[in-house]
């Protein structure tokens, strides 16, 4: 890889992100007592209406959720249950049917942009020993139902494709299932961005020009059963960490998971709280770009995965970004004389690449 292009982006991705995580994980001595906390469930059906008031009513619920915990479930999102079931089954097939040698041939260590197979020892978000395995890929125009605009550039500014796929012989139908899932989820993410715009008192199409060739990294994730299952408790001193505590990097995340629980979020008052799967739904969480864009109005919430069951867990997160050649700077509707911008502008692709690089164990 070439020399670092921008010190501001690099410093924000490294020291700035770590400072935010440390601050959220450090509970003050006078921390408040635990308050009841529930993750909102938002029905998206009215948002597909031509009635602007119906769309704004959904946007208002999204705004409330984003200003609270930054996490919410969405239902009636338009992605068929068959597509959801197929991608979860595909995750199981990938980790069960491919041999270690076939996975190794697609290992992330052979790819500068973090695409391909990821064994549990290769990365760690916050220094934990993690149990997860993954398979990672990103946006391609052939995965985009719109066909794209021909201007896509990757995290490092390159134009060539960086994804790696198992062969059709090794895993028949793999890319077809990926294309169906990714395309539908990509269009849902664009739809959600229009609701975020309304929630932020911006024109509904404000973000459209920034998502014509967007960053959109997705993963198949596997979490093995717990060796010593035990419930979530403040008294636990040792955990089998599937994925360490972190905030996501991009604008927001759309998460599917199997029926086995494991996702835990850090509530606004600083306590780990379970986020159980809700059949047929996505979990949406705000990520760091959106927090920066909104000047901390929307919360990028810290979360982790701990499989506390004897069952395997599979999940498929979709991390949605803007075009990687875009600059992220505070939105005009989130700045005032009383509330100046807290964050310097950063370059989208470079920031995400540095965050990914910081997770490497070597």
C-alpha positions in Angstrom: 0.0 0.0 0.0 1.1 3.6 -0.7 1.9 6.3 1.8 -0.7 7.7 4.1 -2.6 10.5 2.4 -4.2 12.4 5.2 -3.0 12.8 8.8 -6.4 14.1 10.1 -8.2 11.1 8.7 -5.6 8.7 10.1 -5.6 10.3 13.6 -9.4 10.3 13.8 -9.5 6.6 12.7 -6.9 5.5 15.2 -6.6 7.8 18.3 -10.0 9.4 17.9 -12.0 6.2 17.6 -10.1 4.5 20.5 -10.7 7.6 22.7 -14.5 7.3 22.1 -14.5 3.6 22.8 -12.5 4.0 26.0 -14.8 6.8 27.2 -17.9 4.7 26.6 -16.5 1.6 28.3 -15.3 3.6 31.4 -18.1 3.9 33.9 -17.7 6.8 36.3 -17.6 6.1 40.0 -20.9 8.0 40.4 -22.6 6.1 37.6 -26.4 6.2 37.7 -28.4 3.2 38.7 -29.5 1.0 35.9 -32.6 2.2 34.1 -35.1 0.1 32.2 -34.1 0.0 28.5 -35.7 -1.5 25.5 -34.7 -1.4 21.8 -37.5 0.2 19.7 -39.2 -1.8 17.0 -40.1 0.4 14.0 -42.6 -0.7 11.3 -41.3 0.6 8.0 -44.5 0.0 6.0 -45.7 3.6 6.1 -42.3 4.8 4.8 -43.0 3.3 1.4 -46.1 5.4 1.0 -46.3 8.3 -1.4 -47.8 10.3 1.5 -45.0 12.5 2.9 -46.6 12.8 6.3 -46.6 8.9 6.5 -42.9 8.9 5.7 -42.2 11.7 8.2 -44.0 9.8 10.9 -41.5 6.9 10.5 -38.6 9.3 10.3 -39.7 10.8 13.6 -39.5 7.4 15.2 -36.1 6.8 13.7 -34.9 10.1 15.0 -36.1 9.3 18.6 -34.3 5.9 18.4 -31.1 7.4 17.0 -31.0 10.2 19.7 -31.6 7.5 22.4 -29.5 4.4 22.0 -28.7 4.5 18.3 -30.2 0.9 17.9 -33.6 -0.2 16.6 -35.3 -3.1 14.9 -37.1 -2.6 11.6 -40.0 -4.7 10.3 -42.0 -4.6 7.1 -38.8 -3.6 5.3 -39.5 -5.3 2.0 -36.7 -7.9 2.0 -38.4 -11.3 1.5 -38.1 -13.8 4.3 -36.8 -16.3 1.7 -33.9 -14.0 1.0 -33.2 -13.7 4.7 -33.3 -17.5 5.2 -31.1 -18.1 2.1 -28.3 -15.9 3.3 -28.3 -17.4 6.8 -28.2 -20.9 5.2 -25.4 -19.7 2.9 -23.3 -18.6 6.0 -23.7 -22.1 7.5 -22.7 -23.7 4.2 -19.6 -21.6 3.8 -18.2 -22.4 7.3 -19.3 -26.1 7.2 -18.8 -27.2 3.6 -15.5 -25.6 2.6 -12.3 -27.3 3.7 -9.6 -25.4 5.7 -7.5 -25.4 2.5 -10.3 -23.8 0.4 -10.8 -21.1 3.0 -7.1 -20.4 3.3 -6.9 -19.8 -0.5 -9.3 -16.9 0.1 -7.6 -15.6 3.3 -7.7 -11.9 4.0 -3.9 -11.9 4.3 -3.7 -12.1 0.6 -5.9 -8.9 0.1 -5.0 -5.4 1.1 -8.7 -4.4 1.4 -9.7 -6.9 4.0 -11.8 -9.1 1.7 -12.1 -12.8 1.9 -11.9 -15.4 4.7 -11.0 -14.3 8.2 -10.0 -16.8 10.9 -10.5 -16.0 14.5 -6.9 -15.2 15.3 -6.3 -12.8 12.4 -8.2 -9.8 13.8 -9.3 -8.3 17.1 -11.3 -5.1 17.4 -10.3 -4.2 20.9 -7.5 -6.6 21.8 -9.8 -9.5 23.0 -9.2 -13.1 22.0 -12.2 -13.5 19.7 -13.9 -16.7 18.7 -15.6 -15.6 15.4 -14.8 -16.5 11.9 -15.8 -14.4 8.9 -16.0 -13.9 5.2 -16.0 -10.4 3.9 -16.9 -8.7 0.6 -17.7 -5.2 -0.6 -19.7 -3.3 -3.3 -19.5 -4.3 -6.9 -21.6 -2.8 -9.6 -22.8 -6.3 -10.6 -24.3 -6.6 -7.1 -26.2 -3.2 -7.4 -29.7 -3.5 -8.9 -29.2 0.1 -10.3 -26.1 -1.0 -12.2 -24.1 1.7 -10.5 -22.8 4.9 -12.0 -19.5 3.6 -13.3 -17.6 5.7 -10.7 -17.0 3.3 -7.9 -13.6 3.4 -6.2 -12.5 1.2 -3.3 -11.2 2.1 0.1 -7.8 3.0 -1.2 -9.1 4.8 -4.2 -8.4 1.9 -6.6 -10.8 1.1 -9.4 -10.2 -2.7 -9.7 -12.4 -5.3 -8.1 -11.1 -6.6 -4.8 -13.7 -9.2 -3.9 -12.8 -12.9 -3.8 -15.3 -15.7 -4.1 -15.3 -19.4 -3.7 -15.5 -21.3 -6.9 -18.9 -22.5 -8.2 -17.5 -26.0 -8.1 -16.6 -25.7 -4.4 -19.9 -23.9 -3.3 -22.6 -24.0 -6.0 -24.9 -21.0 -6.1 -22.8 -18.9 -3.7 -22.5 -15.7 -5.7 -26.2 -15.9 -6.8 -27.4 -15.9 -3.2 -25.0 -13.1 -2.3 -26.2 -11.0 -5.3 -29.9 -11.4 -4.3 -29.3 -10.6 -0.6 -26.8 -7.8 -1.2 -28.9 -6.1 -3.9 -32.1 -6.0 -1.8 -30.3 -4.9 1.3 -28.4 -2.2 -0.6 -31.8 -0.7 -1.9 -33.2 -0.9 1.6 -30.2 1.0 2.9 -30.7 3.7 0.3 -34.4 3.9 1.4 -33.3 4.3 5.0 -31.0 7.1 4.1 -34.0 9.1 2.8 -35.7 8.6 6.1 -32.6 9.7 8.0 -32.6 12.9 5.8 -36.2 13.6 6.9 -35.3 12.9 10.5 -32.5 15.5 10.3 -34.8 18.2 8.7 -33.1 17.8 5.3 -34.6 17.2 1.9 -35.5 13.5 1.5 -33.0 13.2 -1.4 -30.2 14.9 0.4 -27.9 11.8 0.5 -28.9 10.3 -2.9 -26.0 11.8 -4.8 -23.6 10.4 -2.1 -24.8 6.8 -2.5 -24.6 6.3 -6.2 -21.5 4.1 -5.9 -21.4 3.5 -2.1 -19.2 1.6 0.2 -21.1 -1.4 1.5 -19.0 -4.0 3.2 -20.9 -7.2 4.3 -19.8 -10.2 6.2 -20.9 -13.8 6.9 -20.0 -14.5 10.5 -19.8 -17.7 12.5 -19.7 -17.9 16.3 -19.1 -21.3 17.9 -21.1 -22.6 20.8 -20.0 -21.5 24.3 -17.8 -23.9 26.1 -19.2 -22.6 29.5 -22.6 -21.1 28.9 -23.6 -18.5 31.5 -26.1 -15.6 31.4 -25.2 -12.0 31.0 -24.2 -10.6 34.5 -22.1 -7.8 35.8 -20.4 -10.4 38.1 -18.9 -12.2 35.1 -15.2 -11.6 35.1 -14.3 -13.7 32.1 -16.3 -14.0 28.8 -15.9 -16.0 25.7 -15.8 -13.0 23.4 -17.1 -13.6 19.9 -16.5 -10.1 18.7 -15.1 -7.5 21.0 -16.6 -4.2 22.1 -16.6 -1.6 19.3 -18.6 1.0 17.5 -19.2 0.5 13.7 -17.3 2.7 11.3 -19.7 3.7 8.5 -23.1 5.4 8.4 -25.3 2.6 9.8 -25.4 -1.2 9.9 -28.2 -3.6 8.9 -27.8 -6.8 10.8 -29.4 -10.2 10.2 -28.8 -13.1 12.5 -29.8 -16.7 13.1 -32.1 -17.5 16.0 -29.3 -17.9 18.5 -28.7 -14.7 20.5 -25.4 -13.1 21.2 -25.6 -9.4 20.3 -25.2 -7.1 23.4 -25.2 -3.3 23.3 -24.0 -0.8 25.8 -27.1 1.0 27.0 -27.1 4.9 27.3 -26.3 4.5 31.1 -23.4 2.2 30.5 -24.7 -1.4 31.1 -24.5 -4.3 28.7 -28.0 -5.2 27.5 -29.0 -8.2 25.3 -30.4 -7.5 21.8 -32.2 -10.8 21.0 -33.0 -11.8 17.4 -36.5 -10.8 16.2 -37.6 -13.1 13.4 -37.8 -11.5 10.0 -36.4 -8.2 11.2 -33.1 -6.3 10.8 -31.4 -4.6 13.6 -30.2 -1.2 12.6 -27.4 0.7 14.5 -25.9 4.1 13.9 -22.2 4.1 13.1 -19.4 6.6 13.5 -19.9 8.5 10.2 -23.5 9.3 11.1 -22.5 10.4 14.6 -19.9 12.7 13.2 -22.2 14.0 10.5 -24.9 14.8 13.1 -22.4 16.4 15.6 -23.2 13.7 18.2 -27.0 14.1 17.8 -27.3 10.5 16.7 -25.4 7.9 18.8 -22.9 5.4 17.5 -23.4 2.8 20.2 -20.8 0.4 21.5 -21.7 -3.3 21.1 -20.2 -6.8 21.2 -21.1 -10.4 20.5 -21.0 -13.1 23.2 -22.5 -16.4 22.4 -23.9 -17.6 25.7 -25.6 -20.7 24.3 -24.7 -24.3 23.3 -25.9 -23.4 19.7 -23.9 -22.1 16.8 -24.7 -18.5 15.8 -24.6 -17.0 12.3 -25.0 -13.4 11.4 -24.8 -11.2 8.3 -24.0 -7.5 8.9 -24.2 -5.0 6.1 -22.1 -1.9 6.8 -23.5 0.9 4.7 -21.3 3.9 3.7 -21.5 6.8 1.4 -19.3 6.9 -1.8 -15.8 6.3 -0.6 -14.5 9.3 -2.5 -16.8 11.5 -0.4 -15.7 13.8 2.5 -17.6 13.5 5.8 -18.2 16.8 7.6 -20.9 18.0 9.9 -24.3 18.4 8.4 -25.6 22.0 8.2 -28.8 21.2 10.1 -26.6 20.0 13.1 -24.5 23.1 13.5 -25.4 26.3 15.3 -23.7 29.2 17.2 -24.4 27.3 20.4 -23.4 23.9 19.0 -20.4 24.3 16.7 -19.0 21.2 14.9 -17.0 18.9 17.1 -15.3 17.0 14.3 -12.9 17.8 11.5 -13.7 16.6 8.0 -12.5 13.1 7.1 -12.2 11.1 3.9 -14.7 8.3 3.9 -12.7 5.4 2.3 -9.4 6.3 4.0 -11.1 6.4 7.4 -12.7 3.0 7.1 -9.5 1.4 5.7 -7.5 2.7 8.7 -10.1 1.4 11.1 -9.9 -2.0 9.5 -6.1 -1.9 9.5 -6.2 -1.2 13.3 -8.0 -4.5 13.9 -5.2 -6.6 12.4 -3.4 -8.8 15.0 0.0 -8.9 13.2 
